[in-house]
Amino acid sequence: MNSLSPFDTISKTAAATTKRTLLIVDDEDGPRQSLRVVFKDDYNLLIASDGNTAMEMVKQSKVDAVVSDIKMSGMSGVDLLGHLKAIDPYIEVILLTAYETADTLRQALRLGACNYLNKPFEIADIRGAVAGAMERRAFSEQIDRNSQQLHELQNELQNQKMLEEITRSRGEIYASIIHDINGPLTVISGFIQLMNQRIGSATRLEGEDLENIKDRQKTITRQVTNCINISRRYLSFLRQQTDSNAAVGVNQILADLIELITAHPCVHDNQFQIHPLPEDIVVRINGTDLIQILLNLMVNAFQCTSQSHRVELRCMVHSEPLELSGFLDGPHDQLTNRENFQNVPPLLALAVTDNGPGIPAGVLPNIFNAYFTTKGHAQGTGLGLNIVRRLVKEAQGAIHVHTKVDEGTTFTLFLPTVRDSGEPAPSI
């Protein structure tokens, strides 16, 4: 007698474990035993004499296909079909009957029967029907596996996309920190140079020289504080913290801005003027953020051309809401943060105007995009206006750009204000 090799044993074991399960349901013992004899070597068999028993078997074990008589005492085969599909939508059910009616056939197909055989049937027919049911079950499982794998892949891609977005956002934040701190550091560097020139080789300071150095030191201290505030602002942004109670007086910010611009190397031979409000007003924005917005707009205005030109900052208070329908985006105009703008009076308008070359219509839609710049590599990073847009959005403000080639550009910042009383702010 030939003995089985270890490989044969493994093959038979594997074949046994991969056998699919067939459930036979009939309330008569004869048909049950006949079908058991037909399929006992091909499948793992479960036998049930009624619908309730069949349902419990399907709940407790994985059943691939069911052969069930339609006419049974208690629960009919059609009713059983509906219950089985509710337990396992992928289970395949073959119904057998000696009393076929059109209504029964339609109901069985509607409930998802995969086949329908009349009694008496040929063994080849029932074998073919069960084999087909098992193939359908295998196909359904493969589709389900593919769907799960696709879902897992989509989740993995989404997670990867989120990681990339987080990395990109952090990269932009770090670049923004460097960009924003560069302004105060430029002022600090300029004032230190002025102090060194003033001191020179003097061994002693008094009178006007001493007062001048004291003023410069105060300015440097404020700019160091600005650097600290900028770093704290971005740290809060990373932690998703916001200060909803932030507010600042405008005229003090404009006074600080004058010092910043006066010492900034971008001024060169250009002219500039900043017009404060006749009566100070408080706006709903962090003071460091407002300085950064205005500084970025002013520096951009100075750098719009290498030719000598003029830059001005003017303020106006609106006692009525803006008519946003009048701000139409086009080749000369663009309004940013229209959707989130808190258009509630009184509103402060800060307009930075230059008489430079203007912005071409093809460039205007891109000016607030990160890293977009028309300046040379040494002059611009493409982050200034992107930072402006983000800070304006956080403050629930809006910014309008009006430009014409060869005539100049005006950036108008609109911010909600804070009033001590319910009286409207005076219009200027």
C-alpha positions as CSV (number, residue, x, y, z in Angstrom):
1,M,0.0,0.0,0.0
2,N,1.4,3.4,-1.0
3,S,2.0,5.7,2.0
4,L,1.2,9.4,1.9
5,S,4.2,11.8,1.7
6,P,4.2,14.9,4.0
7,F,3.4,17.0,1.0
8,D,0.3,14.9,0.2
9,T,-0.8,15.3,3.8
10,I,-0.4,19.1,3.6
11,S,-2.4,19.2,0.3
12,K,-5.2,17.2,1.7
13,T,-5.4,19.2,4.9
14,A,-5.4,22.4,2.9
15,A,-8.1,21.1,0.7
16,A,-10.2,20.2,3.7
17,T,-9.8,23.6,5.3
18,T,-10.8,25.3,2.0
19,K,-14.0,23.3,1.6
20,R,-17.0,25.6,1.5
21,T,-20.0,25.0,3.7
22,L,-23.4,23.9,2.3
23,L,-26.6,24.0,4.4
24,I,-29.4,21.7,3.5
25,V,-32.9,22.6,4.8
26,D,-35.9,20.4,4.4
27,D,-38.6,19.2,6.8
28,E,-38.6,15.7,5.4
29,D,-35.8,13.3,6.2
30,G,-35.7,11.6,2.9
31,P,-34.7,14.6,0.8
32,R,-32.3,15.7,3.4
33,Q,-30.4,12.4,3.3
34,S,-30.5,12.3,-0.5
35,L,-28.8,15.6,-0.7
36,R,-26.3,14.7,2.0
37,V,-25.2,11.7,0.0
38,V,-24.8,13.8,-3.2
39,F,-22.7,16.5,-1.5
40,K,-20.9,14.8,1.5
41,D,-17.6,14.6,-0.3
42,D,-17.6,18.0,-1.9
43,Y,-18.6,20.4,1.0
44,N,-18.8,20.8,4.7
45,L,-22.4,19.9,5.3
46,L,-24.9,21.3,7.8
47,I,-28.4,19.8,8.0
48,A,-31.5,21.6,9.3
49,S,-35.1,20.3,9.5
50,D,-36.8,23.8,9.7
51,G,-36.1,27.5,9.1
52,N,-35.4,28.5,12.7
53,T,-32.7,25.9,13.1
54,A,-31.2,26.9,9.8
55,M,-31.1,30.6,10.9
56,E,-29.3,29.7,14.1
57,M,-26.7,27.6,12.2
58,V,-26.1,30.6,9.9
59,K,-25.6,32.9,12.9
60,Q,-23.1,30.5,14.5
61,S,-21.1,29.4,11.5
62,K,-20.1,30.8,8.1
63,V,-22.4,29.2,5.5
64,D,-21.6,29.8,1.8
65,A,-24.8,28.4,0.2
66,V,-28.1,27.0,1.2
67,V,-30.4,24.5,-0.5
68,S,-33.9,24.8,0.9
69,D,-37.3,23.4,0.1
70,I,-39.9,26.1,-0.3
71,K,-42.9,24.3,1.1
72,M,-42.1,23.4,4.8
73,S,-44.1,23.3,7.9
74,G,-43.7,26.5,9.9
75,M,-41.4,28.9,8.1
76,S,-41.5,28.6,4.3
77,G,-38.3,28.5,2.2
78,V,-39.1,32.0,0.7
79,D,-39.5,33.5,4.2
80,L,-36.2,31.7,5.2
81,L,-34.5,33.3,2.2
82,G,-35.4,36.8,3.4
83,H,-34.1,36.1,7.0
84,L,-30.9,34.5,5.7
85,K,-30.2,37.5,3.5
86,A,-30.7,39.8,6.5
87,I,-28.1,37.8,8.4
88,D,-25.6,37.5,5.6
89,P,-26.3,39.5,2.4
90,Y,-23.7,37.4,0.5
91,I,-25.2,34.0,1.3
92,E,-26.4,32.1,-1.8
93,V,-29.8,30.3,-1.6
94,I,-31.2,27.7,-4.0
95,L,-34.9,27.0,-3.6
96,L,-36.5,23.6,-4.5
97,T,-40.3,23.1,-5.0
98,A,-42.7,20.6,-6.6
99,Y,-45.4,23.4,-6.8
100,E,-44.0,26.2,-8.8
101,T,-46.1,29.4,-9.2
102,A,-45.2,32.6,-10.9
103,D,-45.8,34.6,-7.7
104,T,-43.5,32.4,-5.7
105,L,-40.8,32.6,-8.4
106,R,-41.0,36.4,-8.6
107,Q,-40.8,36.6,-4.8
108,A,-37.8,34.3,-4.6
109,L,-35.9,36.3,-7.2
110,R,-36.8,39.6,-5.6
111,L,-35.4,38.4,-2.3
112,G,-32.1,37.3,-4.0
113,A,-32.4,33.6,-4.6
114,C,-29.6,32.6,-7.0
115,N,-31.4,29.6,-8.4
116,Y,-34.8,27.8,-8.5
117,L,-35.2,24.1,-9.3
118,N,-38.3,22.0,-9.7
119,K,-38.7,18.6,-8.1
120,P,-37.9,16.0,-9.2
121,F,-34.5,17.2,-10.4
122,E,-31.5,15.6,-12.0
123,I,-28.4,15.1,-9.8
124,A,-26.3,17.0,-12.5
125,D,-28.7,19.9,-12.3
126,I,-28.5,20.2,-8.5
127,R,-24.7,19.8,-8.6
128,G,-24.5,22.5,-11.2
129,A,-26.7,24.8,-9.2
130,V,-24.7,24.4,-6.0
131,A,-21.4,24.8,-7.9
132,G,-22.7,28.0,-9.5
133,A,-23.8,29.3,-6.1
134,M,-20.4,28.6,-4.6
135,E,-18.8,30.5,-7.5
136,R,-21.1,33.4,-6.9
137,R,-20.2,33.3,-3.2
138,A,-16.5,33.3,-4.0
139,F,-16.9,36.2,-6.4
140,S,-18.9,38.2,-3.9
141,E,-16.2,37.6,-1.3
142,Q,-13.5,38.7,-3.7
143,I,-15.4,41.9,-4.5
144,D,-15.8,42.5,-0.8
145,R,-12.1,41.9,-0.2
146,N,-11.2,44.2,-3.0
147,S,-13.6,46.8,-1.7
148,Q,-12.0,46.6,1.8
149,Q,-8.5,46.8,0.3
150,L,-9.6,49.8,-1.7
151,H,-11.1,51.4,1.4
152,E,-7.9,50.7,3.4
153,L,-5.8,52.1,0.5
154,Q,-8.0,55.2,0.4
155,N,-7.6,55.6,4.2
156,E,-3.8,55.2,3.9
157,L,-3.7,57.7,1.0
158,Q,-5.9,60.1,3.1
159,N,-3.6,59.7,6.1
160,Q,-0.6,60.3,3.9
161,K,-2.2,63.3,2.4
162,M,-3.0,64.6,5.9
163,L,0.6,64.1,7.0
164,E,1.9,65.9,3.9
165,E,-0.6,68.7,4.5
166,I,0.6,69.0,8.1
167,T,4.2,68.9,7.0
168,R,3.5,71.5,4.3
169,S,1.5,73.7,6.8
170,R,4.3,73.6,9.3
171,G,6.8,74.4,6.7
172,E,4.8,77.4,5.7
173,I,4.4,78.4,9.3
174,Y,8.2,78.2,9.9
175,A,8.8,80.2,6.7
176,S,6.2,82.7,7.8
177,I,7.9,83.1,11.2
178,I,11.2,83.8,9.5
179,H,9.5,86.2,7.1
180,D,7.7,88.1,9.9
181,I,10.6,88.3,12.3
182,N,12.8,89.6,9.5
183,G,10.9,92.9,9.6
184,P,11.7,93.7,13.3
185,L,15.2,92.3,13.0
186,T,15.8,94.6,10.0
187,V,14.7,97.6,12.1
188,I,16.8,96.4,15.1
189,S,19.9,96.1,12.8
190,G,19.3,99.5,11.3
191,F,18.9,101.2,14.6
192,I,22.0,99.5,16.0
193,Q,24.0,100.9,13.0
194,L,22.6,104.4,13.6
195,M,23.6,104.1,17.3
196,N,27.1,102.9,16.4
197,Q,27.4,105.9,14.0
198,R,26.2,108.3,16.7
199,I,28.5,106.9,19.3
200,G,31.5,106.5,17.0
201,S,34.6,106.6,19.2
202,A,33.1,108.7,21.9
203,T,34.0,107.6,25.4
204,R,31.2,109.5,27.0
205,L,27.5,110.3,26.1
206,E,25.5,113.2,27.3
207,G,22.9,115.7,26.2
208,E,21.4,115.2,22.8
209,D,23.5,112.1,22.0
210,L,22.4,110.4,25.2
211,E,18.7,111.1,24.5
212,N,19.1,109.9,21.0
213,I,20.6,106.6,22.2
214,K,17.8,106.2,24.8
215,D,15.2,106.6,22.1
216,R,16.9,104.1,19.8
217,Q,17.1,101.6,22.7
218,K,13.3,102.0,23.4
219,T,12.6,101.3,19.7
220,I,14.9,98.2,19.7
221,T,13.2,97.0,22.9
222,R,9.8,97.3,21.2
223,Q,11.0,95.4,18.2
224,V,12.5,92.6,20.3
225,T,9.0,92.4,22.0
226,N,7.5,92.2,18.5
227,C,9.7,89.2,17.7
228,I,8.6,87.5,20.9
229,N,5.0,88.2,20.2
230,I,5.3,86.9,16.6
231,S,6.8,83.6,17.9
232,R,4.0,83.3,20.4
233,R,1.4,84.0,17.8
234,Y,2.6,81.2,15.6
235,L,3.0,78.9,18.6
236,S,-0.7,79.6,19.4
237,F,-1.6,78.9,15.7
238,L,0.2,75.5,15.9
239,R,-1.7,74.8,19.1
240,Q,-4.9,76.0,17.4
241,Q,-5.5,78.7,20.0
242,T,-7.0,82.1,19.2
243,D,-7.5,85.2,21.2
244,S,-11.1,86.3,20.5
245,N,-10.6,89.3,22.8
246,A,-7.6,90.8,21.0
247,A,-7.9,94.6,20.4
248,V,-5.5,97.4,19.9
249,G,-5.6,101.2,19.4
250,V,-4.8,102.2,15.8
251,N,-2.8,105.4,16.3
252,Q,-0.2,103.7,18.6
253,I,0.2,101.0,15.9
254,L,0.7,103.7,13.3
255,A,3.3,105.4,15.4
256,D,5.2,102.2,15.7
257,L,4.8,101.6,12.0
258,I,6.4,105.0,11.3
259,E,9.5,104.0,13.3
260,L,9.7,100.7,11.5
261,I,9.3,102.2,8.0
262,T,11.7,105.1,8.7
263,A,14.5,102.6,9.6
264,H,13.7,100.1,6.9
265,P,16.1,99.8,4.0
266,C,13.3,99.4,1.4
267,V,12.5,103.1,1.7
268,H,15.6,104.2,-0.2
269,D,14.8,107.4,-2.1
270,N,11.1,106.9,-1.9
271,Q,8.6,109.2,-0.1
272,F,6.1,108.0,2.3
273,Q,3.5,109.4,4.6
274,I,1.3,107.8,7.3
275,H,-1.8,109.8,8.3
276,P,-3.1,108.8,11.8
277,L,-6.7,109.2,12.9
278,P,-7.8,112.6,14.4
279,E,-9.4,110.5,17.1
280,D,-8.0,107.1,18.1
281,I,-10.2,104.0,17.6
282,V,-9.8,100.4,18.8
283,V,-9.9,97.5,16.3
284,R,-10.5,93.8,16.9
285,I,-7.1,92.4,16.0
286,N,-3.9,91.5,17.8
287,G,-1.5,94.5,17.7
288,T,1.4,92.4,16.4
289,D,-0.8,91.1,13.6
290,L,-1.9,94.6,12.6
291,I,1.8,95.8,12.5
292,Q,2.7,92.8,10.4
293,I,-0.2,93.4,7.9
294,L,0.6,97.1,7.5
295,L,4.4,96.5,7.4
296,N,4.0,93.9,4.7
297,L,1.7,96.1,2.6
298,M,4.0,99.1,3.0
299,V,7.2,97.1,2.1
300,N,5.4,95.6,-0.9
301,A,4.4,99.1,-2.0
302,F,8.0,100.3,-1.7
303,Q,9.3,97.3,-3.6
304,C,6.8,97.5,-6.5
305,T,9.4,99.4,-8.6
306,S,13.0,100.4,-8.4
307,Q,12.0,103.9,-9.6
308,S,11.5,106.6,-6.9
309,H,7.8,106.8,-6.0
310,R,5.4,107.7,-3.2
311,V,3.6,105.5,-0.7
312,E,0.8,106.7,1.6
313,L,-1.3,105.1,4.4
314,R,-4.7,106.8,5.1
315,C,-7.4,105.8,7.6
316,M,-11.2,106.2,7.4
317,V,-14.0,105.0,9.6
318,H,-17.2,103.8,8.0
319,S,-20.4,104.2,10.0
320,E,-22.4,102.0,7.6
321,P,-21.8,98.4,6.5
322,L,-20.0,98.0,3.2
323,E,-22.1,97.3,0.1
324,L,-20.2,94.1,-0.9
325,S,-22.1,93.8,-4.1
326,G,-20.2,96.8,-5.3
327,F,-16.8,95.0,-4.9
328,L,-16.6,93.1,-8.1
329,D,-13.5,90.9,-8.8
330,G,-12.0,91.7,-12.2
331,P,-8.9,92.8,-14.0
332,H,-8.5,95.9,-11.6
333,D,-10.1,94.7,-8.4
334,Q,-10.2,91.8,-5.9
335,L,-11.8,91.4,-2.5
336,T,-10.4,88.8,-0.1
337,N,-12.3,87.1,2.7
338,R,-15.7,88.1,1.4
339,E,-17.4,85.1,3.0
340,N,-16.0,85.5,6.6
341,F,-15.9,89.3,6.8
342,Q,-17.6,90.7,9.9
343,N,-19.3,93.6,8.0
344,V,-20.7,95.3,11.1
345,P,-20.1,99.1,11.6
346,P,-18.2,101.0,12.7
347,L,-15.5,99.6,10.4
348,L,-12.0,100.9,10.1
349,A,-10.5,101.2,6.6
350,L,-6.7,101.5,6.3
351,A,-5.6,102.2,2.7
352,V,-2.0,101.7,1.5
353,T,-1.5,103.5,-1.8
354,D,1.4,103.7,-4.2
355,N,1.9,105.5,-7.5
356,G,4.0,102.6,-8.9
357,P,3.5,100.5,-12.1
358,G,0.3,98.7,-10.9
359,I,-0.4,95.0,-11.0
360,P,-1.1,93.3,-14.4
361,A,-4.5,91.6,-14.8
362,G,-2.9,88.2,-15.2
363,V,-0.9,88.6,-12.0
364,L,-3.7,90.0,-9.7
365,P,-5.6,86.7,-9.0
366,N,-2.3,85.1,-7.7
367,I,-0.9,87.8,-5.4
368,F,-2.2,86.2,-2.2
369,N,-0.9,82.7,-3.0
370,A,1.9,81.3,-0.9
371,Y,5.4,81.6,-2.5
372,F,4.0,83.6,-5.5
373,T,6.3,86.6,-6.2
374,T,7.2,88.8,-9.1
375,K,10.3,90.1,-7.3
376,G,13.8,88.9,-7.6
377,H,15.1,86.1,-5.4
378,A,16.9,88.5,-3.1
379,Q,13.9,90.7,-2.6
380,G,10.8,88.5,-2.1
381,T,9.8,85.1,-0.7
382,G,6.2,85.2,-1.9
383,L,4.9,85.0,1.6
384,G,4.1,88.6,2.6
385,L,0.6,88.9,1.1
386,N,-0.2,85.3,1.9
387,I,0.5,86.1,5.6
388,V,-1.6,89.3,5.2
389,R,-4.6,87.2,3.9
390,R,-4.3,84.7,6.8
391,L,-4.1,87.4,9.5
392,V,-7.0,89.4,8.0
393,K,-9.1,86.2,7.8
394,E,-8.4,85.4,11.5
395,A,-9.5,89.0,12.4
396,Q,-12.7,88.5,10.4
397,G,-11.6,91.5,8.3
398,A,-11.4,91.9,4.5
399,I,-8.9,93.4,2.1
400,H,-9.7,95.0,-1.2
401,V,-7.1,95.6,-4.0
402,H,-7.6,98.2,-6.7
403,T,-4.9,98.6,-9.3
404,K,-4.3,100.0,-12.8
405,V,-1.2,99.5,-14.8
406,D,1.0,102.6,-14.9
407,E,-1.2,104.3,-12.3
408,G,-0.5,102.5,-9.1
409,T,-2.2,100.2,-6.5
410,T,-4.3,100.6,-3.3
411,F,-4.7,97.9,-0.7
412,T,-7.6,98.7,1.6
413,L,-7.8,96.8,4.9
414,F,-11.3,96.7,6.5
415,L,-11.4,95.7,10.2
416,P,-14.3,95.6,12.8
417,T,-13.8,98.0,15.6
418,V,-14.5,98.0,19.4
419,R,-16.5,100.9,20.9
420,D,-16.8,101.7,24.6
421,S,-20.4,102.8,24.1
422,G,-23.1,102.1,21.6
423,E,-22.4,105.3,19.8
424,P,-21.2,105.0,16.2
425,A,-17.6,105.9,15.5
426,P,-17.1,109.3,13.8
427,S,-16.7,109.1,10.1
428,I,-13.6,110.8,8.7
